């Protein structure tokens, strides 16, 4: 639903732009974070309706961050899309077991990403 806030977490500014631009163009408000610590801070400050999360991050990986966010009372209800280049069946299974609602691999189709976010908010 347009106007809803989406948190995009990726340590690459290029990837952040590639992910955030189609979401903004579709009417979503986008906030960004470049690592897990900043992401947790933004979750509490910004109250996003959905999180698009890379797996390969500094400090803690996206699997760990997903598990942490799903364990916290304030954020366990927020849908998480893991968006990553890690594309083995084991990676996908592990990501979903950590609490991710969807697992999307890079390179991604922007229309499909927007549709995935819309399906969760």
N, C-alpha and C positions, 0 to 999 in steps of 0.2 A: 504494500500500500504506500503510495507516494507520501512524502513528508516524514516517514519514519526514519529513525536514526540507526545507521549501520556502522559498526566498528570494524575497520579493516586493519589486520595486523600482519605486517611483512617487513623484513629488514632491508628490502631493496626499494629505493625510491621509485625506480622504474616500474616495478611490479605494483607498488602502491598506486601509482598513476593509472596503470593499465586496468586495475581492479576498480578504483574509485570513480574514474571518469564515466563509464557506462552506468554505474549506479546513480551518480549525480544526475546524469542526463535522463534517467528514468524517474526522477523526482525524489530520490532518497537523500536525506542529509547524511553525509559521510564524515566520520572522524577517524583518525588514523593513529596507529602506534607502531613502533619499530622493534619492540621487544616485550617479553612477558611482564616485566615490572610496570612498564608504561601501560600495557593493556589492562592490567588489573586496576590501576589507578583510573583509567578512562572508563572502565565498566562502572565503577562506583560514582564517578563524577558525571558521566554523560548518560548513563542508563540506556544503552542501546537496545533495540528490539531484536537485533541479530548480530552475530559476529562471524566475519570471514577471516579465517586464521590459517596462516602458513605453518608448515610443520618445521622447517629448518629455520630456527631462530637462535640468536645469541642468548646466553645465560640459561634459559630453559627451553626445551623444544616445544613445538605446538601440541604434541601428545600430552606432555606434562602439564602444559597450561590448560588444555581442554579438561583434563582430569581435575585440576585445581578449581577451575571455574564451576564445574559441575558439582563439586563438593561443598561449595559455599552457598549458604542459604540465599544470599542476595542475588546470586547469578545463576543458580542451577536451572532456572526456567528459561534462560536466554538460549535460543537455538544457535548452534555452532555449525558452520560449514568449514571443514578442513579443505583448503585449496592448496595443492602441493604437487611437486614433481615426483614425489615418491609414489610410484604407481603399481607396486606388486600387490597381489591379492592379500599377502600377509600384512602389508602396510595398511590397506583399506580395512581389513578385519580388525586390526589393532586400533586404528583410529575410531572406528565405530564402537569398539569395546570401551574406549576411554570416555565416551559420552557424546561424540559428534553426532549430529543429526543427519548430515550429508557429507560425503567424501567426493570431492571433485579434483581431477588431475589437470596439471598444466602440461601443455598449453590448453587453454580453455576457450570455449566459445562465449563471447560476451552476452549474447542473447540467452544462452542457457544459464549463465551465471545469474543474470537478472531474474530469470524465471525461477531459479532455485531459491533466491532470496525471497521473492514474492510468495513462494509456496510456504515459507516458514514464518512470515510475519503477519 
